[in-house]
Amino acid sequence: MELARTFGGKKFMCDGRVYEDRREAEEVSQKYKGSGFEVELIEEDGQWFLFTRRVVTEVVVEGKPI
């Protein structure tokens, strides 16, 4: 299994789990979506895989500039 794939010109990372059941994968997918992730769900050889991505919208920097 590839750890990263491109969908629609965007890079997604595998969440590292193998789902034997589509329903379980869809439930986890909804949790990711609720946390602001884009999700791609794919099936290969009877197993399901989730690929996720999230764009960083804010960077918090601590400390004084050099």
C-alpha positions in Angstrom: 0.0 0.0 0.0 1.3 3.4 -0.9 1.5 5.9 1.9 0.7 8.9 -0.4 -1.5 9.3 -3.5 -2.7 12.1 -5.6 -6.4 12.7 -6.2 -7.5 15.6 -8.4 -4.0 17.0 -8.4 -3.9 17.1 -4.5 -1.6 14.9 -2.4 -3.4 12.8 0.2 -1.7 10.6 2.9 -3.0 7.2 4.0 -4.2 7.0 7.6 -2.2 3.8 8.1 -5.2 1.5 8.8 -6.7 -1.3 6.7 -10.5 -1.5 6.9 -12.1 -4.8 6.1 -15.6 -3.2 6.0 -16.7 -0.3 4.0 -19.1 0.9 6.6 -16.4 1.1 9.2 -14.2 3.1 6.8 -17.1 5.5 6.1 -17.7 6.1 9.8 -14.0 6.9 10.3 -14.1 9.1 7.1 -16.9 11.1 8.7 -14.9 11.8 11.8 -12.0 13.0 9.7 -14.3 15.3 7.7 -15.7 16.6 11.0 -12.2 17.6 11.9 -11.6 19.6 8.7 -9.9 16.9 6.6 -10.6 16.1 2.9 -11.0 12.4 2.5 -10.7 9.9 -0.3 -11.9 6.3 0.3 -10.7 3.6 -2.0 -11.1 -0.2 -2.2 -8.3 -2.6 -3.3 -8.6 -6.4 -3.2 -11.6 -6.3 -0.8 -9.9 -4.0 1.7 -10.7 -0.3 2.2 -8.2 2.5 2.7 -8.6 6.2 3.7 -6.5 8.9 2.3 -6.7 12.3 4.0 -5.4 15.8 3.6 -5.9 19.1 5.4 -4.6 22.5 4.4 -2.9 24.5 7.1 -4.8 27.8 7.5 -2.9 29.3 10.4 0.7 29.0 11.7 1.4 30.0 15.3 5.0 31.1 15.9 6.3 31.4 19.5 9.3 33.3 20.6 11.1 36.4 19.4 12.3 36.8 15.8 16.0 36.5 15.3 
